[in-house]
Amino acid sequence: MRLPGRYDGVARPIVTYGSNPVLHRSCAPVTEFDEDLRRLLLDMFASMSAADGVGLAANQIGVDARIFVIDCPDADGEDVVGYAINPTLVLPGPVGDEPAEEVTEEGCLSVPGPYADLPRAFRARIDGVDLKGQPVSIEATGMAARCLQHEMDHLEGTVYVDLLPEAQREELLAEAAGPSGDLPA
């Protein structure tokens, strides 16, 4: 589905927990910087927007590639919009009187519905490359820092519920599945 407005791409279906092995393994590095990669990036932004998300990793639309997009507010309410290819995560620590970490609710498009409190570093930075293979960094605080960490987890094959105690994870997965017992495909 092509979306009018902010992102010029085609929204693709979101992969749900347990439905596709690509969501549960480390993603492959991007090696081809071509028109297909540009189209994937546009589709990722469109898919994130259509699903009312704030971040999306390529494996969440079934693509085995180390790339993610973000459109999420930081601790000051400023939108952090960007992407990173072949990113690495850096946790630089607090600046001034910032907390080192915060515990807040976290959810995921691949586990639709439920949220759970999860500790994350308050400040995070991603170092990667852009569509031309040039260095790019995104540093953020608050919810946007949480999003950077969350998307990096996806690229390593980890969904946020995997970080929770087993009983809580099973409860959230059951909630996401609903009465039918199946997560939406």
C-alpha positions in Angstrom: 0.0 0.0 0.0 1.5 3.3 -1.0 0.9 6.0 1.6 0.3 9.7 0.8 2.2 12.1 2.9 5.4 11.9 4.9 7.1 8.8 3.4 7.3 7.8 -0.2 7.4 4.1 0.0 5.3 1.0 0.0 4.1 -0.3 3.4 4.9 -3.9 3.8 3.4 -6.3 6.4 5.0 -6.5 9.8 6.5 -9.8 10.8 5.2 -11.0 14.2 7.0 -12.9 16.9 7.6 -16.5 16.1 6.2 -16.2 12.5 9.5 -15.8 10.6 13.0 -17.0 11.6 14.6 -13.8 10.3 13.1 -12.0 13.3 15.0 -14.3 15.7 18.6 -14.3 14.3 21.3 -11.7 13.7 20.8 -9.8 10.5 23.3 -9.9 7.6 25.5 -6.8 6.9 24.4 -4.7 4.0 27.0 -5.0 1.2 25.1 -3.6 -1.8 24.5 0.2 -1.8 22.1 0.5 -4.7 18.6 1.5 -5.8 17.2 -1.6 -4.2 18.6 -0.5 -0.8 17.1 3.0 -1.3 13.7 1.5 -2.1 13.9 -0.8 1.0 14.7 2.2 3.1 11.6 4.1 1.7 9.4 1.1 2.3 10.7 0.7 5.8 9.7 4.3 6.7 6.3 3.8 5.0 5.8 0.5 6.9 6.7 2.1 10.2 4.3 5.0 9.6 1.5 2.7 8.4 1.8 0.6 11.6 1.9 3.8 13.7 5.4 2.9 15.0 8.4 4.9 16.0 11.1 2.6 14.8 11.5 -0.4 12.5 14.3 -2.9 11.7 14.5 -4.5 8.3 13.8 -8.0 9.7 10.5 -6.7 11.0 9.3 -6.7 7.4 11.1 -10.0 6.6 14.3 -8.6 5.2 17.6 -10.0 6.5 19.6 -6.8 6.5 21.3 -4.7 9.2 19.3 -1.5 8.7 16.7 0.3 10.7 14.7 3.5 10.6 13.5 5.8 13.5 11.0 8.6 13.8 10.7 9.1 17.6 10.7 12.0 20.1 13.7 12.4 22.4 13.6 13.4 26.1 13.0 17.1 25.1 10.1 16.2 22.8 12.2 16.8 19.6 11.6 14.3 16.8 14.7 12.2 16.0 14.2 11.0 12.4 16.9 9.0 10.6 18.3 5.6 9.6 21.4 3.6 10.0 22.9 0.9 7.9 25.3 -1.6 9.5 25.0 0.2 12.8 26.8 -0.3 16.1 25.5 0.8 19.5 27.4 3.0 21.8 26.1 3.8 25.3 28.1 7.0 26.2 26.6 7.4 29.7 24.8 10.3 31.2 25.6 14.0 30.5 25.2 16.4 33.4 22.4 15.4 35.7 20.8 12.9 33.3 20.0 9.5 34.7 22.1 6.6 33.5 19.0 4.5 32.7 15.3 4.8 32.9 12.6 2.2 33.3 9.6 2.9 31.1 7.0 1.0 29.0 8.2 -0.6 25.8 6.2 -2.2 23.1 6.9 -3.6 19.6 5.2 -3.8 16.2 6.2 -7.5 16.1 4.3 -8.1 19.4 1.2 -6.0 18.7 -0.7 -4.7 21.7 1.1 -5.3 25.1 3.7 -3.2 26.7 6.1 -3.9 29.6 8.5 -1.9 31.8 12.1 -2.4 30.7 15.3 -0.7 31.8 17.3 1.0 29.0 20.1 3.5 29.0 18.8 7.1 29.0 21.3 8.2 26.3 22.4 6.1 23.3 24.3 6.6 20.0 24.3 4.6 16.8 27.2 4.8 14.4 26.7 3.4 11.0 26.6 4.4 7.3 24.1 6.1 5.0 22.9 5.0 1.5 26.2 6.1 0.0 28.3 4.3 2.6 29.3 7.5 4.4 29.5 7.6 8.2 26.4 8.6 10.1 25.6 8.9 13.8 22.4 9.3 15.7 22.6 10.3 19.3 19.5 10.5 21.4 18.0 10.6 24.9 14.8 9.3 26.4 12.3 7.5 24.2 14.5 8.0 21.1 17.5 6.4 22.9 15.2 3.5 23.9 14.2 3.2 20.3 17.8 3.0 19.1 18.5 0.3 21.6 15.3 -1.6 20.7 16.1 -1.5 17.0 19.7 -2.7 17.6 18.3 -5.6 19.5 16.1 -6.5 16.5 19.2 -6.5 14.3 20.7 -9.1 16.7 17.6 -11.3 16.6 16.3 -10.1 20.0 12.7 -8.9 20.5 12.0 -6.9 23.7 10.0 -9.7 25.2 13.1 -11.9 25.0 14.6 -9.6 27.7 11.8 -10.2 30.2 11.4 -13.1 32.7 9.9 -16.2 30.9 6.5 -16.0 32.7 6.0 -12.3 31.8 7.1 -13.0 28.2 4.6 -15.8 27.8 1.8 -13.6 29.3 2.6 -10.8 26.9 2.8 -13.1 23.9 -0.6 -14.7 24.9 -2.0 -11.1 25.2 -0.7 -10.2 21.7 -2.1 -13.5 20.2 -5.6 -12.7 21.6 -8.5 -15.2 21.9 -7.5 -17.1 18.7 -4.1 -17.9 20.2 -2.3 -16.8 17.0 -0.3 -13.6 16.6 -1.5 -11.7 13.5 0.6 -12.6 10.4 
